[in-house]
Amino acid sequence: MDSLREGDELLVARLDHFARSNTDLHTLMSELQHKSVKARFLGNPSMTLDTAHGEFVIAILVACATLERQLILTRKQD
């Protein structure tokens, strides 16, 4: 993140490698927007941080991934 500059484009192979939680996602999105950096998700080009709809879809997917991680951890404890 430190090497990204205004106008750069961050290529993300998989969403789960981009953010591990909703909090992490919001922090990263805010930092990218502050730097005027675009993100492109190679696995799903329709996901974008440039639109409210794109941000919403990404947030839902991260929420699902977070839930799955929590369920896995719970199953490991049992």
PyMOL Python script that loads the backbone (N, CA, C, O; Angstrom):
from pymol import cmd

cmd.read_pdbstr("""\
ATOM      1  N   MET A   1       0.822  -1.194   0.000  1.00  0.00           N
ATOM      2  CA  MET A   1       0.000   0.000   0.000  1.00  0.00           C
ATOM      3  C   MET A   1       0.871   1.265   0.000  1.00  0.00           C
ATOM      4  O   MET A   1       0.487   2.292  -0.558  1.00  0.00           O
ATOM      5  N   ASP A   2       2.035   1.175   0.627  1.00  0.00           N
ATOM      6  CA  ASP A   2       2.889   2.357   0.719  1.00  0.00           C
ATOM      7  C   ASP A   2       3.386   2.818  -0.644  1.00  0.00           C
ATOM      8  O   ASP A   2       3.620   4.009  -0.850  1.00  0.00           O
ATOM      9  N   SER A   3       3.550   1.880  -1.580  1.00  0.00           N
ATOM     10  CA  SER A   3       4.117   2.248  -2.882  1.00  0.00           C
ATOM     11  C   SER A   3       3.057   2.724  -3.880  1.00  0.00           C
ATOM     12  O   SER A   3       3.403   3.205  -4.958  1.00  0.00           O
ATOM     13  N   LEU A   4       1.760   2.596  -3.533  1.00  0.00           N
ATOM     14  CA  LEU A   4       0.705   3.043  -4.443  1.00  0.00           C
ATOM     15  C   LEU A   4       0.637   4.562  -4.493  1.00  0.00           C
ATOM     16  O   LEU A   4       0.743   5.248  -3.476  1.00  0.00           O
ATOM     17  N   ARG A   5       0.458   5.064  -5.714  1.00  0.00           N
ATOM     18  CA  ARG A   5       0.369   6.512  -5.916  1.00  0.00           C
ATOM     19  C   ARG A   5      -0.925   6.855  -6.647  1.00  0.00           C
ATOM     20  O   ARG A   5      -1.572   5.987  -7.232  1.00  0.00           O
ATOM     21  N   GLU A   6      -1.286   8.118  -6.605  1.00  0.00           N
ATOM     22  CA  GLU A   6      -2.496   8.595  -7.274  1.00  0.00           C
ATOM     23  C   GLU A   6      -2.502   8.147  -8.733  1.00  0.00           C
ATOM     24  O   GLU A   6      -1.518   8.309  -9.455  1.00  0.00           O
ATOM     25  N   GLY A   7      -3.645   7.574  -9.153  1.00  0.00           N
ATOM     26  CA  GLY A   7      -3.804   7.116 -10.527  1.00  0.00           C
ATOM     27  C   GLY A   7      -3.387   5.674 -10.752  1.00  0.00           C
ATOM     28  O   GLY A   7      -3.638   5.127 -11.826  1.00  0.00           O
ATOM     29  N   ASP A   8      -2.752   5.040  -9.761  1.00  0.00           N
ATOM     30  CA  ASP A   8      -2.370   3.633  -9.894  1.00  0.00           C
ATOM     31  C   ASP A   8      -3.608   2.746  -9.872  1.00  0.00           C
ATOM     32  O   ASP A   8      -4.688   3.170  -9.461  1.00  0.00           O
ATOM     33  N   GLU A   9      -3.432   1.527 -10.314  1.00  0.00           N
ATOM     34  CA  GLU A   9      -4.492   0.524 -10.266  1.00  0.00           C
ATOM     35  C   GLU A   9      -3.954  -0.696  -9.538  1.00  0.00           C
ATOM     36  O   GLU A   9      -2.919  -1.247  -9.912  1.00  0.00           O
ATOM     37  N   LEU A  10      -4.661  -1.111  -8.501  1.00  0.00           N
ATOM     38  CA  LEU A  10      -4.290  -2.279  -7.719  1.00  0.00           C
ATOM     39  C   LEU A  10      -5.011  -3.488  -8.298  1.00  0.00           C
ATOM     40  O   LEU A  10      -6.240  -3.512  -8.354  1.00  0.00           O
ATOM     41  N   LEU A  11      -4.252  -4.492  -8.730  1.00  0.00           N
ATOM     42  CA  LEU A  11      -4.841  -5.712  -9.261  1.00  0.00           C
ATOM     43  C   LEU A  11      -4.944  -6.729  -8.135  1.00  0.00           C
ATOM     44  O   LEU A  11      -3.957  -7.046  -7.471  1.00  0.00           O
ATOM     45  N   VAL A  12      -6.154  -7.233  -7.934  1.00  0.00           N
ATOM     46  CA  VAL A  12      -6.415  -8.182  -6.854  1.00  0.00           C
ATOM     47  C   VAL A  12      -6.868  -9.494  -7.469  1.00  0.00           C
ATOM     48  O   VAL A  12      -7.863  -9.537  -8.192  1.00  0.00           O
ATOM     49  N   ALA A  13      -6.139 -10.563  -7.183  1.00  0.00           N
ATOM     50  CA  ALA A  13      -6.481 -11.863  -7.753  1.00  0.00           C
ATOM     51  C   ALA A  13      -7.763 -12.410  -7.123  1.00  0.00           C
ATOM     52  O   ALA A  13      -8.648 -12.893  -7.830  1.00  0.00           O
ATOM     53  N   ARG A  14      -7.860 -12.334  -5.794  1.00  0.00           N
ATOM     54  CA  ARG A  14      -9.021 -12.883  -5.091  1.00  0.00           C
ATOM     55  C   ARG A  14      -9.414 -11.944  -3.963  1.00  0.00           C
ATOM     56  O   ARG A  14      -8.563 -11.376  -3.277  1.00  0.00           O
ATOM     57  N   LEU A  15     -10.713 -11.794  -3.787  1.00  0.00           N
ATOM     58  CA  LEU A  15     -11.223 -10.882  -2.766  1.00  0.00           C
ATOM     59  C   LEU A  15     -10.751 -11.282  -1.372  1.00  0.00           C
ATOM     60  O   LEU A  15     -10.447 -10.413  -0.556  1.00  0.00           O
ATOM     61  N   ASP A  16     -10.682 -12.590  -1.082  1.00  0.00           N
ATOM     62  CA  ASP A  16     -10.273 -13.017   0.254  1.00  0.00           C
ATOM     63  C   ASP A  16      -8.798 -12.731   0.526  1.00  0.00           C
ATOM     64  O   ASP A  16      -8.357 -12.800   1.673  1.00  0.00           O
ATOM     65  N   HIS A  17      -8.035 -12.411  -0.514  1.00  0.00           N
ATOM     66  CA  HIS A  17      -6.659 -11.981  -0.307  1.00  0.00           C
ATOM     67  C   HIS A  17      -6.560 -10.465  -0.166  1.00  0.00           C
ATOM     68  O   HIS A  17      -5.510  -9.938   0.201  1.00  0.00           O
ATOM     69  N   PHE A  18      -7.639  -9.778  -0.453  1.00  0.00           N
ATOM     70  CA  PHE A  18      -7.684  -8.318  -0.362  1.00  0.00           C
ATOM     71  C   PHE A  18      -8.056  -7.870   1.046  1.00  0.00           C
ATOM     72  O   PHE A  18      -7.428  -6.967   1.597  1.00  0.00           O
ATOM     73  N   ALA A  19      -9.069  -8.496   1.626  1.00  0.00           N
ATOM     74  CA  ALA A  19      -9.546  -8.104   2.954  1.00  0.00           C
ATOM     75  C   ALA A  19      -9.973  -9.343   3.720  1.00  0.00           C
ATOM     76  O   ALA A  19     -10.593 -10.249   3.162  1.00  0.00           O
ATOM     77  N   ARG A  20      -9.642  -9.374   4.984  1.00  0.00           N
ATOM     78  CA  ARG A  20      -9.967 -10.531   5.826  1.00  0.00           C
ATOM     79  C   ARG A  20     -11.211 -10.311   6.688  1.00  0.00           C
ATOM     80  O   ARG A  20     -11.736 -11.256   7.276  1.00  0.00           O
ATOM     81  N   SER A  21     -11.683  -9.053   6.762  1.00  0.00           N
ATOM     82  CA  SER A  21     -12.860  -8.748   7.570  1.00  0.00           C
ATOM     83  C   SER A  21     -13.504  -7.478   7.028  1.00  0.00           C
ATOM     84  O   SER A  21     -12.925  -6.773   6.203  1.00  0.00           O
ATOM     85  N   ASN A  22     -14.710  -7.202   7.507  1.00  0.00           N
ATOM     86  CA  ASN A  22     -15.385  -5.967   7.092  1.00  0.00           C
ATOM     87  C   ASN A  22     -14.590  -4.736   7.516  1.00  0.00           C
ATOM     88  O   ASN A  22     -14.485  -3.767   6.764  1.00  0.00           O
ATOM     89  N   THR A  23     -14.039  -4.779   8.707  1.00  0.00           N
ATOM     90  CA  THR A  23     -13.235  -3.652   9.194  1.00  0.00           C
ATOM     91  C   THR A  23     -12.017  -3.447   8.303  1.00  0.00           C
ATOM     92  O   THR A  23     -11.695  -2.321   7.923  1.00  0.00           O
ATOM     93  N   ASP A  24     -11.347  -4.540   7.977  1.00  0.00           N
ATOM     94  CA  ASP A  24     -10.189  -4.491   7.094  1.00  0.00           C
ATOM     95  C   ASP A  24     -10.582  -3.940   5.724  1.00  0.00           C
ATOM     96  O   ASP A  24      -9.861  -3.120   5.155  1.00  0.00           O
ATOM     97  N   LEU A  25     -11.712  -4.384   5.199  1.00  0.00           N
ATOM     98  CA  LEU A  25     -12.188  -3.918   3.897  1.00  0.00           C
ATOM     99  C   LEU A  25     -12.411  -2.415   3.901  1.00  0.00           C
ATOM    100  O   LEU A  25     -11.961  -1.715   2.994  1.00  0.00           O
ATOM    101  N   HIS A  26     -13.101  -1.919   4.917  1.00  0.00           N
ATOM    102  CA  HIS A  26     -13.400  -0.484   4.982  1.00  0.00           C
ATOM    103  C   HIS A  26     -12.120   0.346   5.120  1.00  0.00           C
ATOM    104  O   HIS A  26     -12.003   1.421   4.532  1.00  0.00           O
ATOM    105  N   THR A  27     -11.178  -0.155   5.890  1.00  0.00           N
ATOM    106  CA  THR A  27      -9.899   0.541   6.038  1.00  0.00           C
ATOM    107  C   THR A  27      -9.173   0.608   4.705  1.00  0.00           C
ATOM    108  O   THR A  27      -8.689   1.669   4.310  1.00  0.00           O
ATOM    109  N   LEU A  28      -9.093  -0.525   4.008  1.00  0.00           N
ATOM    110  CA  LEU A  28      -8.410  -0.570   2.712  1.00  0.00           C
ATOM    111  C   LEU A  28      -9.109   0.304   1.672  1.00  0.00           C
ATOM    112  O   LEU A  28      -8.456   1.044   0.937  1.00  0.00           O
ATOM    113  N   MET A  29     -10.433   0.217   1.614  1.00  0.00           N
ATOM    114  CA  MET A  29     -11.182   1.030   0.648  1.00  0.00           C
ATOM    115  C   MET A  29     -10.961   2.513   0.906  1.00  0.00           C
ATOM    116  O   MET A  29     -10.762   3.290  -0.028  1.00  0.00           O
ATOM    117  N   SER A  30     -10.997   2.899   2.162  1.00  0.00           N
ATOM    118  CA  SER A  30     -10.798   4.301   2.518  1.00  0.00           C
ATOM    119  C   SER A  30      -9.397   4.761   2.112  1.00  0.00           C
ATOM    120  O   SER A  30      -9.227   5.851   1.566  1.00  0.00           O
ATOM    121  N   GLU A  31      -8.410   3.930   2.381  1.00  0.00           N
ATOM    122  CA  GLU A  31      -7.031   4.272   2.024  1.00  0.00           C
ATOM    123  C   GLU A  31      -6.861   4.387   0.508  1.00  0.00           C
ATOM    124  O   GLU A  31      -6.194   5.301   0.023  1.00  0.00           O
ATOM    125  N   LEU A  32      -7.465   3.456  -0.240  1.00  0.00           N
ATOM    126  CA  LEU A  32      -7.369   3.509  -1.699  1.00  0.00           C
ATOM    127  C   LEU A  32      -8.057   4.761  -2.248  1.00  0.00           C
ATOM    128  O   LEU A  32      -7.522   5.430  -3.131  1.00  0.00           O
ATOM    129  N   GLN A  33      -9.238   5.071  -1.723  1.00  0.00           N
ATOM    130  CA  GLN A  33      -9.953   6.252  -2.186  1.00  0.00           C
ATOM    131  C   GLN A  33      -9.183   7.528  -1.839  1.00  0.00           C
ATOM    132  O   GLN A  33      -9.136   8.466  -2.635  1.00  0.00           O
ATOM    133  N   HIS A  34      -8.591   7.560  -0.666  1.00  0.00           N
ATOM    134  CA  HIS A  34      -7.806   8.720  -0.246  1.00  0.00           C
ATOM    135  C   HIS A  34      -6.616   8.942  -1.188  1.00  0.00           C
ATOM    136  O   HIS A  34      -6.256  10.081  -1.489  1.00  0.00           O
ATOM    137  N   LYS A  35      -6.014   7.848  -1.646  1.00  0.00           N
ATOM    138  CA  LYS A  35      -4.872   7.924  -2.554  1.00  0.00           C
ATOM    139  C   LYS A  35      -5.287   8.027  -4.024  1.00  0.00           C
ATOM    140  O   LYS A  35      -4.431   8.154  -4.900  1.00  0.00           O
ATOM    141  N   SER A  36      -6.603   7.973  -4.304  1.00  0.00           N
ATOM    142  CA  SER A  36      -7.119   7.974  -5.682  1.00  0.00           C
ATOM    143  C   SER A  36      -6.558   6.802  -6.481  1.00  0.00           C
ATOM    144  O   SER A  36      -6.139   6.955  -7.629  1.00  0.00           O
ATOM    145  N   VAL A  37      -6.560   5.631  -5.849  1.00  0.00           N
ATOM    146  CA  VAL A  37      -6.093   4.398  -6.477  1.00  0.00           C
ATOM    147  C   VAL A  37      -7.308   3.532  -6.789  1.00  0.00           C
ATOM    148  O   VAL A  37      -8.194   3.369  -5.950  1.00  0.00           O
ATOM    149  N   LYS A  38      -7.347   2.980  -7.994  1.00  0.00           N
ATOM    150  CA  LYS A  38      -8.435   2.085  -8.382  1.00  0.00           C
ATOM    151  C   LYS A  38      -8.046   0.642  -8.070  1.00  0.00           C
ATOM    152  O   LYS A  38      -6.868   0.288  -8.095  1.00  0.00           O
ATOM    153  N   ALA A  39      -9.044  -0.182  -7.779  1.00  0.00           N
ATOM    154  CA  ALA A  39      -8.802  -1.606  -7.563  1.00  0.00           C
ATOM    155  C   ALA A  39      -9.561  -2.384  -8.622  1.00  0.00           C
ATOM    156  O   ALA A  39     -10.714  -2.082  -8.931  1.00  0.00           O
ATOM    157  N   ARG A  40      -8.891  -3.397  -9.177  1.00  0.00           N
ATOM    158  CA  ARG A  40      -9.537  -4.264 -10.164  1.00  0.00           C
ATOM    159  C   ARG A  40      -9.397  -5.696  -9.676  1.00  0.00           C
ATOM    160  O   ARG A  40      -8.300  -6.157  -9.361  1.00  0.00           O
ATOM    161  N   PHE A  41     -10.535  -6.394  -9.620  1.00  0.00           N
ATOM    162  CA  PHE A  41     -10.569  -7.772  -9.147  1.00  0.00           C
ATOM    163  C   PHE A  41     -10.571  -8.694 -10.358  1.00  0.00           C
ATOM    164  O   PHE A  41     -11.543  -8.744 -11.112  1.00  0.00           O
ATOM    165  N   LEU A  42      -9.474  -9.422 -10.538  1.00  0.00           N
ATOM    166  CA  LEU A  42      -9.281 -10.220 -11.737  1.00  0.00           C
ATOM    167  C   LEU A  42     -10.316 -11.327 -11.883  1.00  0.00           C
ATOM    168  O   LEU A  42     -10.720 -11.651 -13.000  1.00  0.00           O
ATOM    169  N   GLY A  43     -10.747 -11.906 -10.778  1.00  0.00           N
ATOM    170  CA  GLY A  43     -11.724 -12.985 -10.836  1.00  0.00           C
ATOM    171  C   GLY A  43     -13.128 -12.527 -11.161  1.00  0.00           C
ATOM    172  O   GLY A  43     -13.954 -13.323 -11.607  1.00  0.00           O
ATOM    173  N   ASN A  44     -13.413 -11.238 -10.940  1.00  0.00           N
ATOM    174  CA  ASN A  44     -14.740 -10.705 -11.178  1.00  0.00           C
ATOM    175  C   ASN A  44     -14.632  -9.223 -11.517  1.00  0.00           C
ATOM    176  O   ASN A  44     -14.704  -8.380 -10.623  1.00  0.00           O
ATOM    177  N   PRO A  45     -14.460  -8.895 -12.795  1.00  0.00           N
ATOM    178  CA  PRO A  45     -14.264  -7.499 -13.189  1.00  0.00           C
ATOM    179  C   PRO A  45     -15.432  -6.575 -12.867  1.00  0.00           C
ATOM    180  O   PRO A  45     -15.258  -5.357 -12.847  1.00  0.00           O
ATOM    181  N   SER A  46     -16.623  -7.127 -12.613  1.00  0.00           N
ATOM    182  CA  SER A  46     -17.764  -6.259 -12.296  1.00  0.00           C
ATOM    183  C   SER A  46     -17.681  -5.698 -10.879  1.00  0.00           C
ATOM    184  O   SER A  46     -18.363  -4.726 -10.555  1.00  0.00           O
ATOM    185  N   MET A  47     -16.849  -6.306 -10.035  1.00  0.00           N
ATOM    186  CA  MET A  47     -16.654  -5.765  -8.689  1.00  0.00           C
ATOM    187  C   MET A  47     -15.716  -4.570  -8.800  1.00  0.00           C
ATOM    188  O   MET A  47     -14.621  -4.671  -9.354  1.00  0.00           O
ATOM    189  N   THR A  48     -16.155  -3.464  -8.275  1.00  0.00           N
ATOM    190  CA  THR A  48     -15.350  -2.250  -8.359  1.00  0.00           C
ATOM    191  C   THR A  48     -15.585  -1.384  -7.137  1.00  0.00           C
ATOM    192  O   THR A  48     -16.671  -1.392  -6.558  1.00  0.00           O
ATOM    193  N   LEU A  49     -14.582  -0.653  -6.756  1.00  0.00           N
ATOM    194  CA  LEU A  49     -14.724   0.298  -5.664  1.00  0.00           C
ATOM    195  C   LEU A  49     -15.188   1.657  -6.166  1.00  0.00           C
ATOM    196  O   LEU A  49     -15.374   2.593  -5.387  1.00  0.00           O
ATOM    197  N   ASP A  50     -15.374   1.753  -7.491  1.00  0.00           N
ATOM    198  CA  ASP A  50     -15.736   3.030  -8.105  1.00  0.00           C
ATOM    199  C   ASP A  50     -17.213   3.387  -7.970  1.00  0.00           C
ATOM    200  O   ASP A  50     -17.583   4.548  -8.147  1.00  0.00           O
ATOM    201  N   THR A  51     -18.059   2.408  -7.659  1.00  0.00           N
ATOM    202  CA  THR A  51     -19.493   2.663  -7.572  1.00  0.00           C
ATOM    203  C   THR A  51     -20.038   2.186  -6.228  1.00  0.00           C
ATOM    204  O   THR A  51     -19.461   1.309  -5.585  1.00  0.00           O
ATOM    205  N   ALA A  52     -21.141   2.769  -5.823  1.00  0.00           N
ATOM    206  CA  ALA A  52     -21.787   2.341  -4.578  1.00  0.00           C
ATOM    207  C   ALA A  52     -22.227   0.884  -4.685  1.00  0.00           C
ATOM    208  O   ALA A  52     -22.116   0.131  -3.718  1.00  0.00           O
ATOM    209  N   HIS A  53     -22.723   0.486  -5.849  1.00  0.00           N
ATOM    210  CA  HIS A  53     -23.163  -0.895  -6.054  1.00  0.00           C
ATOM    211  C   HIS A  53     -21.981  -1.857  -5.928  1.00  0.00           C
ATOM    212  O   HIS A  53     -22.091  -2.904  -5.291  1.00  0.00           O
ATOM    213  N   GLY A  54     -20.876  -1.502  -6.526  1.00  0.00           N
ATOM    214  CA  GLY A  54     -19.684  -2.348  -6.448  1.00  0.00           C
ATOM    215  C   GLY A  54     -19.188  -2.487  -5.018  1.00  0.00           C
ATOM    216  O   GLY A  54     -18.839  -3.586  -4.586  1.00  0.00           O
ATOM    217  N   GLU A  55     -19.154  -1.391  -4.285  1.00  0.00           N
ATOM    218  CA  GLU A  55     -18.739  -1.434  -2.884  1.00  0.00           C
ATOM    219  C   GLU A  55     -19.682  -2.311  -2.064  1.00  0.00           C
ATOM    220  O   GLU A  55     -19.241  -3.046  -1.181  1.00  0.00           O
ATOM    221  N   PHE A  56     -20.980  -2.231  -2.358  1.00  0.00           N
ATOM    222  CA  PHE A  56     -21.974  -3.026  -1.656  1.00  0.00           C
ATOM    223  C   PHE A  56     -21.756  -4.519  -1.903  1.00  0.00           C
ATOM    224  O   PHE A  56     -21.779  -5.317  -0.966  1.00  0.00           O
ATOM    225  N   VAL A  57     -21.547  -4.889  -3.150  1.00  0.00           N
ATOM    226  CA  VAL A  57     -21.318  -6.300  -3.495  1.00  0.00           C
ATOM    227  C   VAL A  57     -20.065  -6.817  -2.805  1.00  0.00           C
ATOM    228  O   VAL A  57     -20.064  -7.926  -2.270  1.00  0.00           O
ATOM    229  N   ILE A  58     -19.012  -6.033  -2.812  1.00  0.00           N
ATOM    230  CA  ILE A  58     -17.772  -6.445  -2.160  1.00  0.00           C
ATOM    231  C   ILE A  58     -17.997  -6.611  -0.656  1.00  0.00           C
ATOM    232  O   ILE A  58     -17.513  -7.574  -0.062  1.00  0.00           O
ATOM    233  N   ALA A  59     -18.720  -5.692  -0.047  1.00  0.00           N
ATOM    234  CA  ALA A  59     -18.990  -5.775   1.396  1.00  0.00           C
ATOM    235  C   ALA A  59     -19.781  -7.035   1.735  1.00  0.00           C
ATOM    236  O   ALA A  59     -19.512  -7.675   2.752  1.00  0.00           O
ATOM    237  N   ILE A  60     -20.737  -7.395   0.911  1.00  0.00           N
ATOM    238  CA  ILE A  60     -21.520  -8.617   1.147  1.00  0.00           C
ATOM    239  C   ILE A  60     -20.624  -9.847   1.055  1.00  0.00           C
ATOM    240  O   ILE A  60     -20.711 -10.745   1.893  1.00  0.00           O
ATOM    241  N   LEU A  61     -19.766  -9.889   0.042  1.00  0.00           N
ATOM    242  CA  LEU A  61     -18.881 -11.040  -0.122  1.00  0.00           C
ATOM    243  C   LEU A  61     -17.890 -11.168   1.032  1.00  0.00           C
ATOM    244  O   LEU A  61     -17.600 -12.274   1.486  1.00  0.00           O
ATOM    245  N   VAL A  62     -17.379 -10.046   1.500  1.00  0.00           N
ATOM    246  CA  VAL A  62     -16.468 -10.079   2.640  1.00  0.00           C
ATOM    247  C   VAL A  62     -17.224 -10.533   3.895  1.00  0.00           C
ATOM    248  O   VAL A  62     -16.680 -11.291   4.699  1.00  0.00           O
ATOM    249  N   ALA A  63     -18.467 -10.079   4.070  1.00  0.00           N
ATOM    250  CA  ALA A  63     -19.267 -10.508   5.219  1.00  0.00           C
ATOM    251  C   ALA A  63     -19.489 -12.012   5.187  1.00  0.00           C
ATOM    252  O   ALA A  63     -19.422 -12.667   6.227  1.00  0.00           O
ATOM    253  N   CYS A  64     -19.750 -12.566   4.018  1.00  0.00           N
ATOM    254  CA  CYS A  64     -19.931 -14.020   3.878  1.00  0.00           C
ATOM    255  C   CYS A  64     -18.642 -14.757   4.212  1.00  0.00           C
ATOM    256  O   CYS A  64     -18.673 -15.785   4.888  1.00  0.00           O
ATOM    257  N   ALA A  65     -17.518 -14.244   3.747  1.00  0.00           N
ATOM    258  CA  ALA A  65     -16.228 -14.870   4.037  1.00  0.00           C
ATOM    259  C   ALA A  65     -15.915 -14.805   5.528  1.00  0.00           C
ATOM    260  O   ALA A  65     -15.381 -15.759   6.094  1.00  0.00           O
ATOM    261  N   THR A  66     -16.245 -13.678   6.166  1.00  0.00           N
ATOM    262  CA  THR A  66     -16.031 -13.534   7.600  1.00  0.00           C
ATOM    263  C   THR A  66     -16.874 -14.534   8.373  1.00  0.00           C
ATOM    264  O   THR A  66     -16.388 -15.162   9.313  1.00  0.00           O
ATOM    265  N   LEU A  67     -18.133 -14.687   7.986  1.00  0.00           N
ATOM    266  CA  LEU A  67     -19.013 -15.664   8.629  1.00  0.00           C
ATOM    267  C   LEU A  67     -18.445 -17.068   8.482  1.00  0.00           C
ATOM    268  O   LEU A  67     -18.416 -17.828   9.450  1.00  0.00           O
ATOM    269  N   GLU A  68     -18.000 -17.417   7.299  1.00  0.00           N
ATOM    270  CA  GLU A  68     -17.446 -18.749   7.058  1.00  0.00           C
ATOM    271  C   GLU A  68     -16.220 -18.996   7.932  1.00  0.00           C
ATOM    272  O   GLU A  68     -16.073 -20.080   8.496  1.00  0.00           O
ATOM    273  N   ARG A  69     -15.349 -18.014   8.048  1.00  0.00           N
ATOM    274  CA  ARG A  69     -14.167 -18.162   8.905  1.00  0.00           C
ATOM    275  C   ARG A  69     -14.569 -18.378  10.359  1.00  0.00           C
ATOM    276  O   ARG A  69     -13.979 -19.204  11.056  1.00  0.00           O
ATOM    277  N   GLN A  70     -15.575 -17.635  10.815  1.00  0.00           N
ATOM    278  CA  GLN A  70     -16.032 -17.783  12.198  1.00  0.00           C
ATOM    279  C   GLN A  70     -16.649 -19.157  12.427  1.00  0.00           C
ATOM    280  O   GLN A  70     -16.442 -19.765  13.478  1.00  0.00           O
ATOM    281  N   LEU A  71     -17.405 -19.649  11.448  1.00  0.00           N
ATOM    282  CA  LEU A  71     -17.995 -20.978  11.578  1.00  0.00           C
ATOM    283  C   LEU A  71     -16.931 -22.070  11.609  1.00  0.00           C
ATOM    284  O   LEU A  71     -17.058 -23.038  12.358  1.00  0.00           O
ATOM    285  N   ILE A  72     -15.894 -21.921  10.808  1.00  0.00           N
ATOM    286  CA  ILE A  72     -14.793 -22.882  10.803  1.00  0.00           C
ATOM    287  C   ILE A  72     -14.107 -22.897  12.155  1.00  0.00           C
ATOM    288  O   ILE A  72     -13.827 -23.965  12.698  1.00  0.00           O
ATOM    289  N   LEU A  73     -13.831 -21.717  12.706  1.00  0.00           N
ATOM    290  CA  LEU A  73     -13.195 -21.637  14.007  1.00  0.00           C
ATOM    291  C   LEU A  73     -14.061 -22.263  15.093  1.00  0.00           C
ATOM    292  O   LEU A  73     -13.547 -22.934  15.989  1.00  0.00           O
ATOM    293  N   THR A  74     -15.369 -22.048  15.017  1.00  0.00           N
ATOM    294  CA  THR A  74     -16.287 -22.637  15.988  1.00  0.00           C
ATOM    295  C   THR A  74     -16.283 -24.153  15.890  1.00  0.00           C
ATOM    296  O   THR A  74     -16.277 -24.842  16.910  1.00  0.00           O
ATOM    297  N   ARG A  75     -16.286 -24.674  14.680  1.00  0.00           N
ATOM    298  CA  ARG A  75     -16.265 -26.132  14.493  1.00  0.00           C
ATOM    299  C   ARG A  75     -14.954 -26.730  15.013  1.00  0.00           C
ATOM    300  O   ARG A  75     -14.956 -27.847  15.530  1.00  0.00           O
ATOM    301  N   LYS A  76     -13.855 -26.020  14.888  1.00  0.00           N
ATOM    302  CA  LYS A  76     -12.569 -26.515  15.379  1.00  0.00           C
ATOM    303  C   LYS A  76     -12.566 -26.618  16.894  1.00  0.00           C
ATOM    304  O   LYS A  76     -11.906 -27.493  17.455  1.00  0.00           O
ATOM    305  N   GLN A  77     -13.295 -25.733  17.561  1.00  0.00           N
ATOM    306  CA  GLN A  77     -13.335 -25.717  19.014  1.00  0.00           C
ATOM    307  C   GLN A  77     -14.162 -26.871  19.570  1.00  0.00           C
ATOM    308  O   GLN A  77     -13.915 -27.343  20.680  1.00  0.00           O
ATOM    309  N   ASP A  78     -15.127 -27.315  18.806  1.00  0.00           N
ATOM    310  CA  ASP A  78     -16.029 -28.387  19.296  1.00  0.00           C
ATOM    311  C   ASP A  78     -15.420 -29.728  19.222  1.00  0.00           C
ATOM    312  O   ASP A  78     -16.053 -30.716  19.595  1.00  0.00           O
TER     313      ASP A  78
END
""", "prot")
cmd.dss("prot")
cmd.show_as("cartoon", "prot")
cmd.util.cbc("prot")
cmd.orient("prot")
